[in-house]
Amino acid sequence: MTPRPPTSESRARRRDRRVYTRAHPVLFALLAATRRRPSVRLGTTVLVHGTDAYRQVLTHVPLDRTAAGTTGGAARELSGAGLMFDQEGDHHRNTRRAVAQGLGGAGTERLRPVWRTVLNRHLAPLDAGRPVDLVPAAQELAGATVCALLGTGPGTDPTALAVAAGEAAAAAVRDHLPGPRRPGSARPAAAAAARLEALLATDDDDADDGLRAMLAVAAVNTTVAALPRAVARCADAGLWDQAADDRLRPSLVTELLRVTAPSPLLPRVAAADATADGCPVRAGDRLVLVARHAAGAHDIAPDARRPVAPAVSQLVFGAGPHACPGARLARAQLDDVLAALAPHRPVVVRARVDRRAALPGWRTLAVRAATAAEDR
């Protein structure tokens, strides 16, 4: 009998940690070294790790939505206009409300057949014992979903759109990370944004091309980062029994998204003096909110039978007025991916980190169906 390869939470953590250590080793080391304290000041930057401190900043600290080095600042540079991420007042709330409606329950069910069609086609080789690379599958799935959500023309290539969205995000991400900005970084970001907006262009004079581009960037990059990482974590930790159980799978989805934390850092800037769990914050301070630490991704293993409290798992999607409107869509997509893969109980056969992506993720994540010996 061929012995089954070892699968364990420690192995799963080691593999997933590579997306951080190989793409941003210095930053990851800094965050790991300071994570025991809820909030840590380093010059004019405050690193926020603790669950309470993270929630407090997002719900009670006034934030400058347009500051350089924040999501809102990157959005403004990407599109040249005010977007969902840097708007204030009624306009901001109305934009978020419109987006949330498209990504709500009815909107998600309308989009579900789109990504299921892509998913079924990409996973078909597993039935014949051939491996499948989940990264291009996630790219097309994300691109097709965005095309349907935004109503692009029938000739729009979903994979081309996903690649353009990834390039636009990667070009702009330097503003998100601590450290000096590389000279000339704005030019490739602008060029990448122009390519993306050209793919999303419509004949509708009322269409907000900047908002469409930013939605595409957010949706594509989080999906392409999240799905392969969650599958690898599920395979390495031996969680396919939970994935195959219709009652447990929704909880497993939430747990996997919590521990993979597709957007592990939220860069913000304080707009007024405040505190973060006792740490003084001054107006103009840069805040690095570490979502993966706030949600316990670094020390609480995913388990659908013993999930963490919803108030904690939700933190990877933000909190309060800064909660991500795409959380329901993200959970639905991962639920369908796990349900489709569970009968095959896949094992990872090849994994290569994407060192250039805006979010930690895999450039290649190939899986194949488990053999009879491996499945014993």
TORKOL-4160 file (C-alpha; in steps of 0.2 Angstrom, whole numbers, padded with zeros to 4 digits, m for minus):
376
<pt num="1" X="0000" Y="0000" Z="0000"/>
<pt num="2" X="0007" Y="0017" Z="m0005"/>
<pt num="3" X="0007" Y="0028" Z="0011"/>
<pt num="4" X="m0004" Y="0043" Z="0010"/>
<pt num="5" X="0007" Y="0059" Z="0010"/>
<pt num="6" X="0006" Y="0069" Z="0026"/>
<pt num="7" X="m0007" Y="0083" Z="0027"/>
<pt num="8" X="m0007" Y="0094" Z="0042"/>
<pt num="9" X="m0011" Y="0112" Z="0047"/>
<pt num="10" X="0008" Y="0115" Z="0049"/>
<pt num="11" X="0011" Y="0110" Z="0031"/>
<pt num="12" X="m0004" Y="0120" Z="0025"/>
<pt num="13" X="0003" Y="0135" Z="0035"/>
<pt num="14" X="0021" Y="0133" Z="0028"/>
<pt num="15" X="0015" Y="0133" Z="0010"/>
<pt num="16" X="0003" Y="0148" Z="0012"/>
<pt num="17" X="0016" Y="0158" Z="0021"/>
<pt num="18" X="0027" Y="0157" Z="0005"/>
<pt num="19" X="0015" Y="0170" Z="m0003"/>
<pt num="20" X="0021" Y="0182" Z="0010"/>
<pt num="21" X="0039" Y="0178" Z="0012"/>
<pt num="22" X="0044" Y="0176" Z="m0006"/>
<pt num="23" X="0035" Y="0192" Z="m0012"/>
<pt num="24" X="0038" Y="0204" Z="0003"/>
<pt num="25" X="0050" Y="0196" Z="0014"/>
<pt num="26" X="0056" Y="0211" Z="0024"/>
<pt num="27" X="0038" Y="0218" Z="0026"/>
<pt num="28" X="0032" Y="0201" Z="0032"/>
<pt num="29" X="0047" Y="0199" Z="0044"/>
<pt num="30" X="0042" Y="0216" Z="0051"/>
<pt num="31" X="0024" Y="0212" Z="0054"/>
<pt num="32" X="0028" Y="0195" Z="0062"/>
<pt num="33" X="0040" Y="0203" Z="0074"/>
<pt num="34" X="0028" Y="0216" Z="0080"/>
<pt num="35" X="0012" Y="0206" Z="0080"/>
<pt num="36" X="0011" Y="0202" Z="0099"/>
<pt num="37" X="0007" Y="0221" Z="0102"/>
<pt num="38" X="m0011" Y="0227" Z="0097"/>
<pt num="39" X="m0003" Y="0243" Z="0090"/>
<pt num="40" X="0015" Y="0248" Z="0087"/>
<pt num="41" X="0021" Y="0265" Z="0082"/>
<pt num="42" X="0037" Y="0266" Z="0070"/>
<pt num="43" X="0040" Y="0284" Z="0067"/>
<pt num="44" X="0025" Y="0291" Z="0059"/>
<pt num="45" X="0017" Y="0274" Z="0055"/>
<pt num="46" X="0006" Y="0264" Z="0067"/>
<pt num="47" X="0005" Y="0246" Z="0064"/>
<pt num="48" X="m0012" Y="0239" Z="0070"/>
<pt num="49" X="m0012" Y="0220" Z="0073"/>
<pt num="50" X="m0025" Y="0218" Z="0087"/>
<pt num="51" X="m0043" Y="0213" Z="0084"/>
<pt num="52" X="m0050" Y="0227" Z="0095"/>
<pt num="53" X="m0038" Y="0240" Z="0089"/>
<pt num="54" X="m0041" Y="0235" Z="0071"/>
<pt num="55" X="m0060" Y="0237" Z="0073"/>
<pt num="56" X="m0058" Y="0253" Z="0083"/>
<pt num="57" X="m0048" Y="0261" Z="0069"/>
<pt num="58" X="m0061" Y="0257" Z="0055"/>
<pt num="59" X="m0076" Y="0262" Z="0066"/>
<pt num="60" X="m0070" Y="0277" Z="0076"/>
<pt num="61" X="m0055" Y="0285" Z="0069"/>
<pt num="62" X="m0057" Y="0298" Z="0056"/>
<pt num="63" X="m0048" Y="0293" Z="0040"/>
<pt num="64" X="m0041" Y="0303" Z="0026"/>
<pt num="65" X="m0048" Y="0294" Z="0011"/>
<pt num="66" X="m0038" Y="0304" Z="m0002"/>
<pt num="67" X="m0021" Y="0303" Z="0006"/>
<pt num="68" X="m0006" Y="0296" Z="m0004"/>
<pt num="69" X="m0002" Y="0278" Z="0000"/>
<pt num="70" X="m0020" Y="0273" Z="0004"/>
<pt num="71" X="m0033" Y="0263" Z="m0005"/>
<pt num="72" X="m0042" Y="0279" Z="m0009"/>
<pt num="73" X="m0026" Y="0288" Z="m0015"/>
<pt num="74" X="m0022" Y="0274" Z="m0026"/>
<pt num="75" X="m0040" Y="0274" Z="m0033"/>
<pt num="76" X="m0038" Y="0292" Z="m0037"/>
<pt num="77" X="m0022" Y="0290" Z="m0046"/>
<pt num="78" X="m0028" Y="0274" Z="m0055"/>
<pt num="79" X="m0043" Y="0283" Z="m0062"/>
<pt num="80" X="m0040" Y="0302" Z="m0061"/>
<pt num="81" X="m0057" Y="0304" Z="m0052"/>
<pt num="82" X="m0065" Y="0302" Z="m0035"/>
<pt num="83" X="m0071" Y="0285" Z="m0033"/>
<pt num="84" X="m0080" Y="0274" Z="m0021"/>
<pt num="85" X="m0065" Y="0272" Z="m0010"/>
<pt num="86" X="m0061" Y="0291" Z="m0008"/>
<pt num="87" X="m0078" Y="0299" Z="m0008"/>
<pt num="88" X="m0086" Y="0308" Z="0007"/>
<pt num="89" X="m0104" Y="0311" Z="0013"/>
<pt num="90" X="m0120" Y="0307" Z="0003"/>
<pt num="91" X="m0111" Y="0303" Z="m0013"/>
<pt num="92" X="m0100" Y="0290" Z="m0005"/>
<pt num="93" X="m0114" Y="0282" Z="0004"/>
<pt num="94" X="m0125" Y="0282" Z="m0012"/>
<pt num="95" X="m0111" Y="0274" Z="m0023"/>
<pt num="96" X="m0108" Y="0261" Z="m0010"/>
<pt num="97" X="m0126" Y="0257" Z="m0009"/>
<pt num="98" X="m0128" Y="0255" Z="m0028"/>
<pt num="99" X="m0113" Y="0243" Z="m0028"/>
<pt num="100" X="m0119" Y="0233" Z="m0013"/>
<pt num="101" X="m0136" Y="0231" Z="m0022"/>
<pt num="102" X="m0127" Y="0223" Z="m0037"/>
<pt num="103" X="m0117" Y="0212" Z="m0026"/>
<pt num="104" X="m0131" Y="0207" Z="m0014"/>
<pt num="105" X="m0141" Y="0191" Z="m0013"/>
<pt num="106" X="m0151" Y="0194" Z="m0029"/>
<pt num="107" X="m0136" Y="0200" Z="m0038"/>
<pt num="108" X="m0125" Y="0186" Z="m0033"/>
<pt num="109" X="m0138" Y="0173" Z="m0039"/>
<pt num="110" X="m0139" Y="0182" Z="m0055"/>
<pt num="111" X="m0120" Y="0181" Z="m0058"/>
<pt num="112" X="m0118" Y="0163" Z="m0051"/>
<pt num="113" X="m0122" Y="0154" Z="m0068"/>
<pt num="114" X="m0108" Y="0164" Z="m0076"/>
<pt num="115" X="m0094" Y="0159" Z="m0065"/>
<pt num="116" X="m0101" Y="0141" Z="m0063"/>
<pt num="117" X="m0100" Y="0139" Z="m0082"/>
<pt num="118" X="m0081" Y="0144" Z="m0082"/>
<pt num="119" X="m0078" Y="0133" Z="m0067"/>
<pt num="120" X="m0085" Y="0118" Z="m0074"/>
<pt num="121" X="m0075" Y="0119" Z="m0090"/>
<pt num="122" X="m0059" Y="0122" Z="m0081"/>
<pt num="123" X="m0061" Y="0108" Z="m0069"/>
<pt num="124" X="m0066" Y="0095" Z="m0082"/>
<pt num="125" X="m0048" Y="0088" Z="m0084"/>
<pt num="126" X="m0049" Y="0082" Z="m0066"/>
<pt num="127" X="m0061" Y="0068" Z="m0072"/>
<pt num="128" X="m0048" Y="0061" Z="m0083"/>
<pt num="129" X="m0034" Y="0062" Z="m0070"/>
<pt num="130" X="m0026" Y="0077" Z="m0078"/>
<pt num="131" X="m0020" Y="0092" Z="m0067"/>
<pt num="132" X="m0028" Y="0109" Z="m0067"/>
<pt num="133" X="m0020" Y="0125" Z="m0064"/>
<pt num="134" X="m0032" Y="0135" Z="m0053"/>
<pt num="135" X="m0024" Y="0152" Z="m0056"/>
<pt num="136" X="m0030" Y="0154" Z="m0075"/>
<pt num="137" X="m0047" Y="0147" Z="m0069"/>
<pt num="138" X="m0048" Y="0160" Z="m0056"/>
<pt num="139" X="m0043" Y="0174" Z="m0068"/>
<pt num="140" X="m0057" Y="0169" Z="m0081"/>
<pt num="141" X="m0069" Y="0166" Z="m0067"/>
<pt num="142" X="m0066" Y="0183" Z="m0060"/>
<pt num="143" X="m0065" Y="0192" Z="m0077"/>
<pt num="144" X="m0082" Y="0184" Z="m0083"/>
<pt num="145" X="m0090" Y="0189" Z="m0066"/>
<pt num="146" X="m0084" Y="0207" Z="m0068"/>
<pt num="147" X="m0090" Y="0207" Z="m0086"/>
<pt num="148" X="m0107" Y="0202" Z="m0081"/>
<pt num="149" X="m0108" Y="0213" Z="m0066"/>
<pt num="150" X="m0103" Y="0229" Z="m0076"/>
<pt num="151" X="m0112" Y="0224" Z="m0092"/>
<pt num="152" X="m0097" Y="0225" Z="m0104"/>
<pt num="153" X="m0099" Y="0221" Z="m0122"/>
<pt num="154" X="m0100" Y="0203" Z="m0128"/>
<pt num="155" X="m0083" Y="0204" Z="m0136"/>
<pt num="156" X="m0074" Y="0208" Z="m0120"/>
<pt num="157" X="m0061" Y="0194" Z="m0116"/>
<pt num="158" X="m0063" Y="0190" Z="m0098"/>
<pt num="159" X="m0046" Y="0183" Z="m0096"/>
<pt num="160" X="m0038" Y="0199" Z="m0104"/>
<pt num="161" X="m0049" Y="0210" Z="m0093"/>
<pt num="162" X="m0042" Y="0200" Z="m0077"/>
<pt num="163" X="m0024" Y="0201" Z="m0083"/>
<pt num="164" X="m0026" Y="0220" Z="m0086"/>
<pt num="165" X="m0034" Y="0222" Z="m0069"/>
<pt num="166" X="m0020" Y="0213" Z="m0061"/>
<pt num="167" X="m0007" Y="0223" Z="m0070"/>
<pt num="168" X="m0016" Y="0239" Z="m0065"/>
<pt num="169" X="m0016" Y="0234" Z="m0046"/>
<pt num="170" X="0002" Y="0228" Z="m0047"/>
<pt num="171" X="0008" Y="0245" Z="m0054"/>
<pt num="172" X="m0001" Y="0255" Z="m0040"/>
<pt num="173" X="0003" Y="0244" Z="m0025"/>
<pt num="174" X="0019" Y="0252" Z="m0022"/>
<pt num="175" X="0010" Y="0266" Z="m0014"/>
<pt num="176" X="0002" Y="0254" Z="m0002"/>
<pt num="177" X="0018" Y="0247" Z="0006"/>
<pt num="178" X="0028" Y="0256" Z="0019"/>
<pt num="179" X="0044" Y="0264" Z="0012"/>
<pt num="180" X="0049" Y="0276" Z="m0001"/>
<pt num="181" X="0040" Y="0277" Z="m0017"/>
<pt num="182" X="0050" Y="0272" Z="m0033"/>
<pt num="183" X="0053" Y="0287" Z="m0045"/>
<pt num="184" X="0042" Y="0286" Z="m0060"/>
<pt num="185" X="0030" Y="0273" Z="m0053"/>
<pt num="186" X="0015" Y="0283" Z="m0058"/>
<pt num="187" X="0018" Y="0281" Z="m0077"/>
<pt num="188" X="0016" Y="0262" Z="m0078"/>
<pt num="189" X="0001" Y="0263" Z="m0066"/>
<pt num="190" X="m0007" Y="0276" Z="m0078"/>
<pt num="191" X="m0004" Y="0265" Z="m0093"/>
<pt num="192" X="m0011" Y="0250" Z="m0085"/>
<pt num="193" X="m0026" Y="0259" Z="m0079"/>
<pt num="194" X="m0029" Y="0266" Z="m0097"/>
<pt num="195" X="m0028" Y="0248" Z="m0104"/>
<pt num="196" X="m0041" Y="0242" Z="m0091"/>
<pt num="197" X="m0053" Y="0256" Z="m0095"/>
<pt num="198" X="m0052" Y="0253" Z="m0113"/>
<pt num="199" X="m0058" Y="0235" Z="m0110"/>
<pt num="200" X="m0072" Y="0242" Z="m0099"/>
<pt num="201" X="m0077" Y="0256" Z="m0110"/>
<pt num="202" X="m0096" Y="0257" Z="m0115"/>
<pt num="203" X="m0107" Y="0268" Z="m0126"/>
<pt num="204" X="m0116" Y="0274" Z="m0111"/>
<pt num="205" X="m0112" Y="0293" Z="m0108"/>
<pt num="206" X="m0117" Y="0291" Z="m0090"/>
<pt num="207" X="m0105" Y="0277" Z="m0086"/>
<pt num="208" X="m0092" Y="0281" Z="m0073"/>
<pt num="209" X="m0077" Y="0273" Z="m0081"/>
<pt num="210" X="m0066" Y="0276" Z="m0066"/>
<pt num="211" X="m0078" Y="0268" Z="m0054"/>
<pt num="212" X="m0080" Y="0253" Z="m0066"/>
<pt num="213" X="m0061" Y="0251" Z="m0067"/>
<pt num="214" X="m0059" Y="0252" Z="m0048"/>
<pt num="215" X="m0072" Y="0239" Z="m0046"/>
<pt num="216" X="m0064" Y="0228" Z="m0058"/>
<pt num="217" X="m0047" Y="0229" Z="m0050"/>
<pt num="218" X="m0055" Y="0226" Z="m0033"/>
<pt num="219" X="m0065" Y="0211" Z="m0038"/>
<pt num="220" X="m0052" Y="0203" Z="m0049"/>
<pt num="221" X="m0037" Y="0204" Z="m0038"/>
<pt num="222" X="m0046" Y="0198" Z="m0022"/>
<pt num="223" X="m0053" Y="0183" Z="m0032"/>
<pt num="224" X="m0037" Y="0178" Z="m0040"/>
<pt num="225" X="m0028" Y="0179" Z="m0024"/>
<pt num="226" X="m0041" Y="0170" Z="m0013"/>
<pt num="227" X="m0048" Y="0155" Z="m0023"/>
<pt num="228" X="m0031" Y="0146" Z="m0026"/>
<pt num="229" X="m0024" Y="0150" Z="m0009"/>
<pt num="230" X="m0040" Y="0143" Z="m0001"/>
<pt num="231" X="m0040" Y="0127" Z="m0011"/>
<pt num="232" X="m0022" Y="0124" Z="m0007"/>
<pt num="233" X="m0025" Y="0127" Z="0012"/>
<pt num="234" X="m0040" Y="0115" Z="0011"/>
<pt num="235" X="m0030" Y="0102" Z="0002"/>
<pt num="236" X="m0014" Y="0103" Z="0013"/>
<pt num="237" X="m0024" Y="0103" Z="0029"/>
<pt num="238" X="m0035" Y="0088" Z="0024"/>
<pt num="239" X="m0052" Y="0098" Z="0025"/>
<pt num="240" X="m0060" Y="0090" Z="0010"/>
<pt num="241" X="m0073" Y="0080" Z="0021"/>
<pt num="242" X="m0079" Y="0097" Z="0028"/>
<pt num="243" X="m0079" Y="0104" Z="0010"/>
<pt num="244" X="m0090" Y="0090" Z="0004"/>
<pt num="245" X="m0103" Y="0092" Z="0018"/>
<pt num="246" X="m0116" Y="0104" Z="0013"/>
<pt num="247" X="m0120" Y="0109" Z="0031"/>
<pt num="248" X="m0101" Y="0112" Z="0035"/>
<pt num="249" X="m0095" Y="0120" Z="0019"/>
<pt num="250" X="m0102" Y="0138" Z="0022"/>
<pt num="251" X="m0093" Y="0139" Z="0038"/>
<pt num="252" X="m0077" Y="0132" Z="0030"/>
<pt num="253" X="m0078" Y="0145" Z="0017"/>
<pt num="254" X="m0079" Y="0159" Z="0030"/>
<pt num="255" X="m0064" Y="0150" Z="0040"/>
<pt num="256" X="m0053" Y="0148" Z="0024"/>
<pt num="257" X="m0056" Y="0167" Z="0019"/>
<pt num="258" X="m0052" Y="0172" Z="0037"/>
<pt num="259" X="m0035" Y="0162" Z="0037"/>
<pt num="260" X="m0030" Y="0167" Z="0019"/>
<pt num="261" X="m0035" Y="0185" Z="0021"/>
<pt num="262" X="m0034" Y="0190" Z="0003"/>
<pt num="263" X="m0032" Y="0208" Z="0007"/>
<pt num="264" X="m0020" Y="0206" Z="0022"/>
<pt num="265" X="m0016" Y="0224" Z="0024"/>
<pt num="266" X="m0027" Y="0239" Z="0024"/>
<pt num="267" X="m0017" Y="0255" Z="0022"/>
<pt num="268" X="m0025" Y="0271" Z="0029"/>
<pt num="269" X="m0020" Y="0288" Z="0035"/>
<pt num="270" X="m0028" Y="0296" Z="0051"/>
<pt num="271" X="m0037" Y="0313" Z="0048"/>
<pt num="272" X="m0038" Y="0318" Z="0066"/>
<pt num="273" X="m0030" Y="0313" Z="0083"/>
<pt num="274" X="m0036" Y="0297" Z="0091"/>
<pt num="275" X="m0031" Y="0281" Z="0099"/>
<pt num="276" X="m0029" Y="0263" Z="0093"/>
<pt num="277" X="m0032" Y="0252" Z="0109"/>
<pt num="278" X="m0022" Y="0264" Z="0119"/>
<pt num="279" X="m0009" Y="0269" Z="0106"/>
<pt num="280" X="m0009" Y="0287" Z="0102"/>
<pt num="281" X="m0013" Y="0291" Z="0084"/>
<pt num="282" X="m0010" Y="0308" Z="0077"/>
<pt num="283" X="m0018" Y="0317" Z="0062"/>
<pt num="284" X="m0007" Y="0312" Z="0047"/>
<pt num="285" X="0000" Y="0296" Z="0054"/>
<pt num="286" X="0000" Y="0282" Z="0042"/>
<pt num="287" X="m0010" Y="0267" Z="0048"/>
<pt num="288" X="m0006" Y="0249" Z="0042"/>
<pt num="289" X="m0021" Y="0238" Z="0047"/>
<pt num="290" X="m0015" Y="0220" Z="0047"/>
<pt num="291" X="m0031" Y="0211" Z="0043"/>
<pt num="292" X="m0024" Y="0194" Z="0044"/>
<pt num="293" X="m0018" Y="0196" Z="0062"/>
<pt num="294" X="m0034" Y="0205" Z="0068"/>
<pt num="295" X="m0044" Y="0190" Z="0062"/>
<pt num="296" X="m0032" Y="0177" Z="0070"/>
<pt num="297" X="m0026" Y="0170" Z="0053"/>
<pt num="298" X="m0008" Y="0168" Z="0060"/>
<pt num="299" X="m0013" Y="0157" Z="0075"/>
<pt num="300" X="m0030" Y="0150" Z="0074"/>
<pt num="301" X="m0032" Y="0135" Z="0062"/>
<pt num="302" X="m0048" Y="0135" Z="0050"/>
<pt num="303" X="m0061" Y="0122" Z="0056"/>
<pt num="304" X="m0079" Y="0122" Z="0051"/>
<pt num="305" X="m0084" Y="0113" Z="0067"/>
<pt num="306" X="m0076" Y="0126" Z="0078"/>
<pt num="307" X="m0076" Y="0142" Z="0069"/>
<pt num="308" X="m0071" Y="0158" Z="0077"/>
<pt num="309" X="m0084" Y="0171" Z="0081"/>
<pt num="310" X="m0092" Y="0180" Z="0065"/>
<pt num="311" X="m0087" Y="0197" Z="0072"/>
<pt num="312" X="m0069" Y="0191" Z="0070"/>
<pt num="313" X="m0070" Y="0182" Z="0054"/>
<pt num="314" X="m0079" Y="0196" Z="0046"/>
<pt num="315" X="m0064" Y="0208" Z="0049"/>
<pt num="316" X="m0055" Y="0202" Z="0033"/>
<pt num="317" X="m0069" Y="0211" Z="0024"/>
<pt num="318" X="m0067" Y="0227" Z="0035"/>
<pt num="319" X="m0079" Y="0234" Z="0048"/>
<pt num="320" X="m0093" Y="0246" Z="0050"/>
<pt num="321" X="m0094" Y="0259" Z="0036"/>
<pt num="322" X="m0078" Y="0252" Z="0029"/>
<pt num="323" X="m0084" Y="0234" Z="0026"/>
<pt num="324" X="m0082" Y="0227" Z="0009"/>
<pt num="325" X="m0098" Y="0226" Z="m0001"/>
<pt num="326" X="m0092" Y="0210" Z="m0011"/>
<pt num="327" X="m0091" Y="0199" Z="0004"/>
<pt num="328" X="m0106" Y="0189" Z="0000"/>
<pt num="329" X="m0100" Y="0186" Z="m0018"/>
<pt num="330" X="m0083" Y="0181" Z="m0012"/>
<pt num="331" X="m0091" Y="0168" Z="m0001"/>
<pt num="332" X="m0103" Y="0161" Z="m0014"/>
<pt num="333" X="m0088" Y="0159" Z="m0027"/>
<pt num="334" X="m0077" Y="0150" Z="m0015"/>
<pt num="335" X="m0092" Y="0139" Z="m0009"/>
<pt num="336" X="m0095" Y="0134" Z="m0027"/>
<pt num="337" X="m0076" Y="0130" Z="m0030"/>
<pt num="338" X="m0075" Y="0119" Z="m0015"/>
<pt num="339" X="m0091" Y="0110" Z="m0019"/>
<pt num="340" X="m0085" Y="0106" Z="m0037"/>
<pt num="341" X="m0068" Y="0101" Z="m0031"/>
<pt num="342" X="m0073" Y="0090" Z="m0015"/>
<pt num="343" X="m0077" Y="0074" Z="m0025"/>
<pt num="344" X="m0060" Y="0074" Z="m0032"/>
<pt num="345" X="m0051" Y="0078" Z="m0015"/>
<pt num="346" X="m0037" Y="0086" Z="m0025"/>
<pt num="347" X="m0019" Y="0087" Z="m0020"/>
<pt num="348" X="m0007" Y="0101" Z="m0024"/>
<pt num="349" X="0006" Y="0095" Z="m0037"/>
<pt num="350" X="0014" Y="0112" Z="m0041"/>
<pt num="351" X="0014" Y="0129" Z="m0033"/>
<pt num="352" X="0024" Y="0145" Z="m0038"/>
<pt num="353" X="0022" Y="0162" Z="m0029"/>
<pt num="354" X="0017" Y="0177" Z="m0039"/>
<pt num="355" X="0030" Y="0189" Z="m0034"/>
<pt num="356" X="0023" Y="0204" Z="m0044"/>
<pt num="357" X="0005" Y="0203" Z="m0039"/>
<pt num="358" X="m0004" Y="0217" Z="m0029"/>
<pt num="359" X="m0010" Y="0204" Z="m0016"/>
<pt num="360" X="m0001" Y="0189" Z="m0010"/>
<pt num="361" X="m0005" Y="0174" Z="m0021"/>
<pt num="362" X="0000" Y="0160" Z="m0033"/>
<pt num="363" X="0006" Y="0162" Z="m0050"/>
<pt num="364" X="0004" Y="0144" Z="m0053"/>
<pt num="365" X="m0007" Y="0132" Z="m0042"/>
<pt num="366" X="m0009" Y="0115" Z="m0050"/>
<pt num="367" X="m0020" Y="0102" Z="m0042"/>
<pt num="368" X="m0025" Y="0084" Z="m0047"/>
<pt num="369" X="m0038" Y="0072" Z="m0041"/>
<pt num="370" X="m0031" Y="0061" Z="m0027"/>
<pt num="371" X="m0027" Y="0043" Z="m0031"/>
<pt num="372" X="m0036" Y="0029" Z="m0022"/>
<pt num="373" X="m0020" Y="0026" Z="m0011"/>
<pt num="374" X="m0019" Y="0045" Z="m0007"/>
<pt num="375" X="m0037" Y="0045" Z="m0002"/>
<pt num="376" X="m0036" Y="0031" Z="0011"/>
